[in-house]
Amino acid sequence: MRLLPWTNLDGHPCYLSADDHRSSLSLLADSVEVAQLASGKDVLAGARAVLADEKAGEFAVRSALTRATESLEDVIRIAVSRGGRIPGREL
């Protein structure tokens, strides 16, 4: 079972049960993972900029932390998914 890089409407994880790593859904999940990782890099750069700005207000800091938390959640989901696909490894 592959953990997909998104959740359902209730926030629960979604899984793909397929052996075909080139299926349309697998390729879509790969594409979403790439986009999430790229977004995470942008969020990290933005968070660092906010932290470096001594005049950044509470709103800027809270916004940066909120986005960083969301991105970290995505990255952890991707890591768990990819780790679960390593042959012989059970998570």
C-alpha atoms as a printed R data frame, in Angstrom:
   type eleno elety resid chain resno       x      y       z
1  ATOM     1    CA   MET     A     1   0.000  0.000   0.000
2  ATOM     2    CA   ARG     A     2   1.343  3.404  -0.970
3  ATOM     3    CA   LEU     A     3   0.583  6.341   1.306
4  ATOM     4    CA   LEU     A     4  -0.545  9.125  -1.000
5  ATOM     5    CA   PRO     A     5   0.667 12.711  -0.504
6  ATOM     6    CA   TRP     A     6  -2.805 14.017   0.349
7  ATOM     7    CA   THR     A     7  -5.589 13.297   2.793
8  ATOM     8    CA   ASN     A     8  -9.303 12.799   2.320
9  ATOM     9    CA   LEU     A     9 -11.847 15.485   3.206
10 ATOM    10    CA   ASP     A    10 -11.845 14.311   6.834
11 ATOM    11    CA   GLY     A    11  -8.055 14.622   7.081
12 ATOM    12    CA   HIS     A    12  -7.443 10.874   7.047
13 ATOM    13    CA   PRO     A    13  -4.612  9.363   5.000
14 ATOM    14    CA   CYS     A    14  -5.268  8.001   1.514
15 ATOM    15    CA   TYR     A    15  -3.616  4.856   0.203
16 ATOM    16    CA   LEU     A    16  -3.110  3.342  -3.229
17 ATOM    17    CA   SER     A    17  -3.228 -0.410  -3.571
18 ATOM    18    CA   ALA     A    18  -1.499 -1.136  -6.866
19 ATOM    19    CA   ASP     A    19   1.622 -2.851  -8.076
20 ATOM    20    CA   ASP     A    20   1.924 -0.607 -11.142
21 ATOM    21    CA   HIS     A    21   4.259  2.247 -10.235
22 ATOM    22    CA   ARG     A    22   3.527  3.824 -13.632
23 ATOM    23    CA   SER     A    23  -0.250  3.995 -13.181
24 ATOM    24    CA   SER     A    24  -1.962  7.354 -13.655
25 ATOM    25    CA   LEU     A    25  -2.572  7.726  -9.923
26 ATOM    26    CA   SER     A    26   1.009  6.776  -9.027
27 ATOM    27    CA   LEU     A    27   2.360  9.306 -11.511
28 ATOM    28    CA   LEU     A    28   0.001 11.974 -10.146
29 ATOM    29    CA   ALA     A    29   1.168 11.206  -6.597
30 ATOM    30    CA   ASP     A    30   4.801 11.476  -7.735
31 ATOM    31    CA   SER     A    31   4.048 14.849  -9.308
32 ATOM    32    CA   VAL     A    32   2.297 16.110  -6.167
33 ATOM    33    CA   GLU     A    33   5.254 15.006  -4.030
34 ATOM    34    CA   VAL     A    34   7.668 16.937  -6.254
35 ATOM    35    CA   ALA     A    35   5.474 20.046  -5.996
36 ATOM    36    CA   GLN     A    36   5.164 19.687  -2.205
37 ATOM    37    CA   LEU     A    37   8.936 19.386  -1.785
38 ATOM    38    CA   ALA     A    38   9.532 22.430  -4.000
39 ATOM    39    CA   SER     A    39   6.941 24.380  -2.023
40 ATOM    40    CA   GLY     A    40   8.671 23.309   1.194
41 ATOM    41    CA   LYS     A    41  11.935 24.826  -0.033
42 ATOM    42    CA   ASP     A    42  10.152 28.111  -0.757
43 ATOM    43    CA   VAL     A    43   8.433 28.076   2.638
44 ATOM    44    CA   LEU     A    44  11.767 27.443   4.358
45 ATOM    45    CA   ALA     A    45  13.342 30.404   2.572
46 ATOM    46    CA   GLY     A    46  10.398 32.606   3.558
47 ATOM    47    CA   ALA     A    47  10.505 31.469   7.178
48 ATOM    48    CA   ARG     A    48  14.224 32.175   7.367
49 ATOM    49    CA   ALA     A    49  13.624 35.662   5.972
50 ATOM    50    CA   VAL     A    50  10.938 36.363   8.571
51 ATOM    51    CA   LEU     A    51  13.160 35.105  11.382
52 ATOM    52    CA   ALA     A    52  16.036 37.281  10.155
53 ATOM    53    CA   ASP     A    53  13.816 40.376  10.126
54 ATOM    54    CA   GLU     A    54  13.996 41.891  13.604
55 ATOM    55    CA   LYS     A    55  10.982 44.056  12.776
56 ATOM    56    CA   ALA     A    56   8.757 41.138  11.729
57 ATOM    57    CA   GLY     A    57   5.532 41.296  13.657
58 ATOM    58    CA   GLU     A    58   3.506 38.575  15.288
59 ATOM    59    CA   PHE     A    59   1.339 38.094  12.206
60 ATOM    60    CA   ALA     A    60   4.368 37.498   9.953
61 ATOM    61    CA   VAL     A    61   5.926 35.074  12.426
62 ATOM    62    CA   ARG     A    62   2.669 33.171  12.962
63 ATOM    63    CA   SER     A    63   2.057 32.979   9.201
64 ATOM    64    CA   ALA     A    64   5.581 31.697   8.567
65 ATOM    65    CA   LEU     A    65   5.236 29.117  11.328
66 ATOM    66    CA   THR     A    66   1.840 27.999  10.046
67 ATOM    67    CA   ARG     A    67   3.169 27.456   6.515
68 ATOM    68    CA   ALA     A    68   6.329 25.768   7.861
69 ATOM    69    CA   THR     A    69   4.181 23.389   9.917
70 ATOM    70    CA   GLU     A    70   2.052 22.536   6.875
71 ATOM    71    CA   SER     A    71   5.146 21.912   4.763
72 ATOM    72    CA   LEU     A    72   6.755 19.770   7.444
73 ATOM    73    CA   GLU     A    73   3.614 17.654   7.599
74 ATOM    74    CA   ASP     A    74   3.824 17.140   3.809
75 ATOM    75    CA   VAL     A    75   7.510 16.216   3.953
76 ATOM    76    CA   ILE     A    76   6.941 13.714   6.770
77 ATOM    77    CA   ARG     A    77   4.083 12.100   4.809
78 ATOM    78    CA   ILE     A    78   6.359 11.830   1.744
79 ATOM    79    CA   ALA     A    79   9.182 10.318   3.820
80 ATOM    80    CA   VAL     A    80   6.848  7.755   5.400
81 ATOM    81    CA   SER     A    81   5.401  6.893   1.996
82 ATOM    82    CA   ARG     A    82   8.795  6.456   0.381
83 ATOM    83    CA   GLY     A    83  10.155  4.529   3.366
84 ATOM    84    CA   GLY     A    84   7.175  2.190   3.170
85 ATOM    85    CA   ARG     A    85   8.050  1.404  -0.433
86 ATOM    86    CA   ILE     A    86  11.589  0.236   0.366
87 ATOM    87    CA   PRO     A    87  11.598 -3.530  -0.242
88 ATOM    88    CA   GLY     A    88  11.730 -5.556   2.962
89 ATOM    89    CA   ARG     A    89  10.945 -2.591   5.195
90 ATOM    90    CA   GLU     A    90   7.831 -2.499   7.329
91 ATOM    91    CA   LEU     A    91   6.651  0.792   8.931
